[in-house]
Amino acid sequence: MICRAARLISSTTIALVLASSLLVFGPLPALATTLVNGISAYDTSRFDAALGIFEDLGFGSDAHALTRASYMHERGEGTERDLETAADWYIAGAERNGPVAQYRLGYFHERGVGVDQDVTEAKRLHELAATKGNANAACGLARLYQDGLGVEADFETGRKWYLKAAVQKLQGQLRAHYDPDPGSPATPELIAALTKSATDGDVNAAILLAHIFHSGNGVAPEAKATMEWFLQAALQDHTHAQASLGFMLQEGADAEPDLEQARFWYEKAATASVPIAQTNLGWLLVQCKGVERDIDAGRQLFEQAAVSGYAYAQNNLGHLYLHGVRGGNNVSEALTWLRKAADQDLAAAQPNLGNVYQNGLGTRTDLGQATSWYERPAVQNDLIYNGGAWLRIATG
């Protein structure tokens, strides 16, 4: 039995975020001067085209486009990396009240990147962005106050700014200051704050909103809203959001399954070595679901995820070795990977291992061992193996 690694993931990574309030489903508009088309070009690595679109829109005073153009100059995408040019674009975006541009320009001034170091100006810009709900800027302010950079050191004020960021659920370094009960229902006030922050470009807020609407934590579960917020994060290159969106598209969570789009998002996340995306993309290739069957490519993807310790990929790889890859089999390799997966209490791997011992495949027949492995999924009552609702949220 080949089992997909289908789980939605949360992330605690604090990352550079770009403002994008546009959500895209279906074909993109034909006009080449829309922000959506710029995002699409960027998302498919057509950086020259994307930068041209963002700069054209930026000259028309579009703060979102200005910020995206700044980011591309900062990273050297579609152009040579030039921090001074990036700073110029961030200045233009900040003057048009773009919170992400204000935050990034503040960071540049704080570190002396692309501009002269000026912690006073950094503080001013962080405050502008933080008051618009940008959690990264709130963290920047907290850092300035706690380290006494440009201001008198004030731990309590720094703590208050950390708490403001924590309300928007920015995690990681905030855990020492704010550790909410994950079982507490989301309040309307929290959802409103997260929505504002996500609309301003906070990818972490978008991820949390997706999980809130998926789990029904304080709201009615809603697949469409879940997918919209995952898409918001996926368009900002959040790889786990891409994997989760791919799965929802594959399963048809809000409409008919769309395997072509599912594969698109899996490929993006798999390129970034996300084990779940590698495993699910491998499953599509091996099972010939919406794509041409390619067992070798599927096996390679399983291997990439399996060596990172991902149990679902280990099970799938063991299954392929047990039943033959391209006409041959390798029972020794199969046993190695199936045991690794079963030892992690993956219910799907345990009956596969039971089958090995029952039939003496590459080892002596041992009905006691076989029975032991066959019984374990029932004892665990694992929903994945027993056919229940096996879409689950991972907490890390």
Sequence and secondary structure as in RCSB ss.txt:
>XXXX:A:sequence
MICRAARLISSTTIALVLASSLLVFGPLPALATTLVNGISAYDTSRFDAALGIFEDLGFGSDAHALTRASYMHER
GEGTERDLETAADWYIAGAERNGPVAQYRLGYFHERGVGVDQDVTEAKRLHELAATKGNANAACGLARLYQDGLG
VEADFETGRKWYLKAAVQKLQGQLRAHYDPDPGSPATPELIAALTKSATDGDVNAAILLAHIFHSGNGVAPEAKA
TMEWFLQAALQDHTHAQASLGFMLQEGADAEPDLEQARFWYEKAATASVPIAQTNLGWLLVQCKGVERDIDAGRQ
LFEQAAVSGYAYAQNNLGHLYLHGVRGGNNVSEALTWLRKAADQDLAAAQPNLGNVYQNGLGTRTDLGQATSWYE
RPAVQNDLIYNGGAWLRIATG
>XXXX:A:secstr
      EEE                SS  S TTSHHHHHHHHHTT HHHHHHHHHHHHHTT HHHHHHHHHHHHH
TSSS   HHHHHHHHHHHHHTT HHHHHHHHHHHHHTSSS   HHHHHHHHHHHHHTT HHHHHHHHHHHHHTSS
S   HHHHHHHHHHHHHTT  GGGGGT    TTS   HHHHHHHHHHHHTT HHHHHHHHHHHHHTSSS   HHH
HHHHHHHHHTTT HHHHHHHHHHHHHTSSSS  HHHHHHHHHHHHHTT HHHHHHHHHHHHHTSSS   HHHHHH
HHHHHHTTT HHHHHHHHHHHHH BTTB  HHHHHHHHHHHHHTT TTHHHHHHHHHHHTSSS   HHHHHHHHH
HHHHHT HHHHTS   EEE  
